[in-house]
Amino acid sequence: MSDRRSQLESLSIDRGDDEGRTGVPVGVTAVIALLIGGASAGATWYFTRGEAPEPAQPPAAAQPAQTAPSELVSPAPAQTSSRASGLVASGYVVARRQATVSAEITGRISDVPVEEGTVVEDGEVVARLDDERARIQLQLLEAQREAAAARTRSLLAQLAEAERVAARAQTLAERSIGSEAAVTAARAQADSLTAQINAARADYQAADAQVESQEDLVDRHIVRAPFAGVVVAKNAQVGEILSPASAGGGFTRTGVATLVDMDSLELEVDVNEGQIGRVTPGQRVEARLDAYPDWRIPAHVEAIIPTADRARATITVRVAFDERDDRILPDMAARVVFVE
């Protein structure tokens, strides 16, 4: 045990000897070291405080303007939309002139020369019905009219002969050669022929009227476009029965095709009742189609429909386009801004 204690004592530091060698107490040395450290930190802060704002600048703030010039264009739509600020409403593109073309009679469809997207002119053929029976009836009526005309010509020839006979009988009677009875009979024959001619002419006029009616019926077997436009729907095929007054089975159609006048396209938007006072006829409007959101179409208020929807508390406003474009199609969704 004494040996281990002596070894441990030999490893300890003799503080008294240190103070004797340096002559400075340990506490004073610690205070001096703290003062030197504080002075060093203050000097470091003084020389580096002018450079402090530089790290605060975000270097990425200037880079987008230099490396991505396309982003500078993005604020332009915001400026344009701010200029076109005002009441916003939504609606759909509608056609003022749209019709489902059909025939006035019932018949079997024999030809449909149009398809979806076909541009047709006013009066152009859209469909044809089977008119064979109508044409046979027309030929019969034309023959009857010709018979009436021939009968009239025959009676006119007989009347001419009867008038010559009556004239000779009158001459003979004046010379006391013929009798008055012969004169009277000749005149009666002429008068009878005249009446028959009038009846034949009436029959001819009736036959002619029937021919015109049948010709009109034959023409009604042809379905024509009532105005110039574009076929947007083909509703019937060859072989089906077309009947305007029927909603029958799968082979009976009430219409051949739906025709739209593209020049009559406009917008119908619903405006809240509380905001309708901000809308006036002729007011400038900026329209945007959902299909082309970046395309701003100039338009104006055409009319305000003088009635309200009780269920939705809205009023319909008609908006007319200032320019026409083939990209504008019926039933497209749109959003409009009423410029104020």
C-alpha positions in Angstrom: 0.0 0.0 0.0 2.8 2.5 0.8 4.4 1.8 -2.6 1.1 2.6 -4.5 0.5 5.8 -2.5 4.0 7.0 -3.2 3.5 6.4 -6.9 0.2 8.3 -7.0 1.8 11.3 -5.2 4.6 11.3 -7.7 2.0 11.9 -10.5 0.3 14.9 -8.9 1.2 18.6 -10.0 2.7 20.8 -7.4 0.9 24.1 -7.7 3.2 25.8 -5.3 6.2 25.2 -7.5 4.3 26.7 -10.6 3.6 29.9 -8.8 7.1 30.1 -7.7 8.4 29.6 -11.2 6.0 32.0 -13.0 5.4 34.5 -10.3 1.7 35.0 -11.6 -1.3 33.6 -9.8 -3.5 31.2 -11.7 -6.6 33.4 -11.3 -4.9 36.4 -12.8 -3.9 34.3 -15.8 -7.5 33.3 -16.4 -8.8 36.9 -16.3 -6.2 38.0 -18.8 -7.1 35.1 -21.2 -10.8 36.2 -21.0 -10.0 39.8 -21.8 -7.9 38.8 -24.8 -10.7 36.6 -26.1 -13.3 39.3 -25.8 -11.1 41.8 -27.6 -10.4 39.4 -30.4 -14.2 38.8 -30.9 -14.9 42.5 -31.0 -12.3 43.1 -33.6 -13.7 40.3 -35.7 -17.2 41.8 -35.6 -16.0 45.3 -36.4 -14.1 44.3 -39.5 -16.9 42.0 -40.8 -20.0 44.1 -40.1 -19.8 46.0 -43.5 -20.0 42.7 -45.4 -23.1 41.4 -43.5 -25.8 42.6 -46.0 -24.2 40.6 -48.8 -25.2 37.2 -47.5 -28.8 38.5 -46.9 -29.2 39.1 -50.6 -30.9 36.1 -52.2 -28.8 35.2 -55.2 -31.7 33.3 -56.8 -33.8 36.5 -57.0 -31.8 38.0 -59.9 -31.2 34.7 -61.7 -34.8 34.1 -63.0 -34.7 37.5 -64.8 -31.5 36.5 -66.5 -31.8 32.8 -67.1 -35.6 32.5 -67.7 -36.6 35.5 -69.9 -39.8 33.7 -70.9 -41.1 34.3 -67.4 -41.1 38.1 -68.0 -43.9 37.7 -70.5 -46.2 36.0 -68.0 -47.3 39.3 -66.4 -48.7 40.5 -69.7 -52.1 38.6 -69.5 -52.5 39.9 -66.0 -52.2 43.5 -67.3 -54.7 42.8 -70.1 -57.2 41.2 -67.8 -56.9 44.1 -65.4 -57.9 46.5 -68.2 -60.9 44.3 -69.0 -62.1 44.2 -65.5 -65.8 44.1 -64.8 -68.7 41.7 -64.2 -67.9 38.1 -65.1 -70.6 35.7 -66.4 -70.6 32.3 -68.0 -72.7 30.8 -70.8 -72.7 28.9 -74.1 -72.4 29.5 -77.8 -75.8 29.2 -79.5 -77.1 29.6 -83.0 -79.9 32.0 -83.8 -80.7 30.1 -87.0 -80.8 26.3 -86.5 -83.3 23.8 -87.9 -83.9 20.1 -88.1 -84.7 19.6 -91.8 -87.5 17.2 -92.7 -90.1 16.5 -95.4 -93.7 17.5 -95.4 -94.9 14.1 -96.4 -94.3 10.5 -95.3 -92.1 8.4 -97.4 -89.1 6.1 -97.6 -85.7 7.7 -97.9 -83.9 6.9 -101.1 -80.9 9.2 -100.9 -79.1 11.3 -98.3 -76.2 13.1 -100.1 -74.9 15.0 -97.0 -72.8 14.1 -94.0 -71.8 15.8 -90.8 -69.8 18.9 -91.6 -71.1 19.3 -95.1 -71.6 23.0 -96.1 -74.9 23.5 -98.0 -76.4 26.4 -99.8 -79.9 27.7 -99.6 -82.2 25.3 -101.5 -79.6 22.6 -101.9 -80.8 19.0 -101.8 -80.4 17.4 -98.4 -82.4 14.1 -99.0 -84.7 12.4 -101.5 -87.7 10.2 -100.8 -89.0 7.4 -103.1 -91.4 9.2 -105.5 -92.1 6.4 -108.0 -95.9 6.2 -107.1 -96.2 9.9 -107.2 -94.7 10.1 -110.6 -97.0 7.4 -111.9 -100.0 9.4 -110.6 -98.5 12.5 -112.3 -98.4 10.7 -115.6 -102.0 9.6 -115.3 -103.1 13.2 -114.6 -101.1 14.5 -117.5 -102.9 12.0 -119.8 -106.3 13.1 -118.5 -105.3 16.7 -119.1 -104.2 15.9 -122.6 -107.5 14.1 -123.2 -109.5 17.1 -122.1 -107.5 19.3 -124.4 -108.1 16.9 -127.3 -111.8 16.8 -126.6 -111.9 20.6 -126.6 -110.2 20.7 -130.0 -112.7 18.1 -131.4 -115.7 20.1 -130.1 -114.3 23.3 -131.6 -114.1 21.6 -135.0 -117.7 20.4 -134.7 -118.8 23.9 -133.7 -117.2 25.4 -136.8 -119.1 22.9 -138.9 -122.4 23.5 -137.1 -122.0 27.2 -137.6 -121.5 26.7 -141.3 -124.6 24.5 -141.5 -126.6 27.1 -139.6 -125.5 29.8 -142.0 -126.5 27.8 -145.1 -129.9 27.0 -143.5 -130.5 30.6 -142.8 -129.6 31.5 -146.4 -131.9 28.9 -147.8 -134.7 30.0 -145.5 -134.3 33.6 -146.7 -134.6 32.4 -150.3 -137.7 30.4 -149.4 -135.8 27.3 -150.3 -135.2 25.9 -146.8 -137.4 25.8 -143.8 -137.1 27.6 -140.6 -137.0 24.3 -138.8 -133.7 23.5 -140.4 -132.3 26.9 -139.3 -133.5 26.3 -135.7 -132.0 22.8 -135.6 -128.6 24.0 -136.9 -128.5 26.8 -134.3 -129.4 24.4 -131.5 -126.6 22.1 -132.6 -124.1 25.0 -132.6 -125.3 26.1 -129.1 -124.9 22.5 -127.8 -121.4 22.3 -129.1 -120.5 25.6 -127.5 -121.7 24.3 -124.1 -119.7 21.1 -124.6 -116.7 23.1 -125.4 -117.0 25.2 -122.2 -117.3 21.9 -120.2 -114.3 20.5 -122.0 -112.3 23.6 -121.2 -113.4 23.4 -117.5 -112.3 19.7 -117.5 -109.0 20.8 -119.0 -108.4 23.4 -116.3 -109.3 20.9 -113.6 -106.9 18.4 -115.0 -104.2 21.0 -115.3 -104.7 22.0 -111.7 -104.4 18.3 -110.7 -101.2 18.1 -112.6 -99.7 21.1 -110.9 -100.7 19.7 -107.5 -99.1 16.3 -108.3 -96.0 18.0 -109.6 -95.8 19.9 -106.2 -96.2 16.5 -104.4 -93.4 15.0 -106.5 -91.2 18.0 -105.6 -92.0 17.5 -101.9 -90.2 14.2 -102.1 -87.0 16.3 -102.3 -85.8 17.7 -98.9 -84.0 21.0 -99.4 -82.0 23.2 -97.1 -84.0 26.2 -95.9 -80.9 28.4 -95.6 -77.2 28.2 -96.1 -75.3 26.5 -93.3 -73.4 23.5 -92.0 -74.8 20.1 -91.3 -74.0 19.3 -87.6 -76.1 16.1 -87.3 -77.3 13.4 -89.7 -80.4 11.8 -88.2 -81.6 9.5 -91.0 -80.2 6.9 -93.4 -81.3 5.4 -96.7 -84.2 3.0 -96.3 -85.8 4.5 -93.2 -89.3 5.9 -93.2 -89.5 9.7 -92.8 -92.6 11.0 -91.2 -92.8 14.6 -89.8 -95.8 13.8 -87.6 -94.5 10.5 -86.2 -92.2 9.5 -83.4 -92.3 5.9 -84.3 -89.9 3.0 -84.1 -86.3 2.6 -85.1 -87.0 2.9 -88.9 -89.2 6.0 -88.6 -87.5 9.4 -88.4 -88.9 12.9 -88.0 -85.9 14.7 -89.4 -83.1 14.1 -91.8 -80.4 16.4 -90.6 -79.8 19.4 -88.3 -78.6 22.5 -90.0 -76.8 25.5 -88.4 -76.2 28.9 -89.8 -72.6 29.6 -88.5 -73.0 33.3 -89.2 -75.7 33.5 -86.6 -73.6 32.2 -83.7 -73.7 34.2 -80.5 -73.3 33.8 -76.7 -76.1 33.4 -74.2 -74.9 34.1 -70.6 -76.7 34.1 -67.3 -76.3 37.2 -65.1 -77.3 37.4 -61.5 -80.4 39.6 -60.9 -78.4 41.7 -58.4 -75.8 42.5 -61.0 -78.0 43.1 -64.1 -77.8 46.8 -63.5 -74.2 46.7 -64.6 -75.1 45.5 -68.0 -76.4 47.7 -70.8 -77.2 47.1 -74.5 -74.2 47.8 -76.7 -71.7 47.4 -73.8 -68.3 46.1 -74.8 -67.6 42.5 -73.8 -64.5 40.4 -73.8 -65.3 36.7 -74.4 -63.1 33.7 -73.7 -63.9 30.2 -74.9 -63.0 27.3 -72.5 -61.4 25.5 -75.5 -59.1 28.5 -76.2 -58.6 30.3 -72.8 -55.8 32.6 -74.2 -58.0 33.9 -77.0 -59.8 37.1 -76.2 -62.7 37.6 -78.6 -64.2 41.2 -78.9 -68.0 41.2 -78.5 -70.8 43.4 -77.4 -74.2 43.1 -75.6 -76.8 42.4 -78.3 -79.9 42.3 -76.0 -81.1 41.6 -72.5 -83.9 39.1 -72.4 -86.8 40.8 -70.6 -87.5 37.9 -68.2 -85.9 36.2 -65.2 -85.3 32.6 -64.2 -87.1 32.3 -60.9 -85.3 29.1 -59.9 -81.8 30.4 -60.5 -82.4 34.2 -60.0 -80.7 35.0 -63.3 -81.4 37.0 -66.4 -80.2 35.8 -69.8 -78.1 38.2 -71.8 -77.3 37.8 -75.6 -73.8 38.7 -76.6 -72.9 39.1 -80.3 -69.4 38.5 -81.6 -67.6 41.4 -83.3 -65.6 39.0 -85.5 -66.3 35.6 -87.0 -64.0 32.6 -86.8 -64.3 28.9 -87.7 -63.1 27.9 -84.3 -66.3 29.1 -82.7 -68.7 26.2 -82.6 -72.3 25.7 -81.3 -72.7 24.7 -77.6 -69.1 25.7 -76.6 -68.7 26.9 -73.0 -67.5 30.4 -72.6 -66.8 33.1 -70.0 -67.4 36.8 -70.7 -66.2 40.0 -68.9 -68.5 43.0 -69.2 -66.0 45.9 -69.6 -66.8 48.8 -67.3 
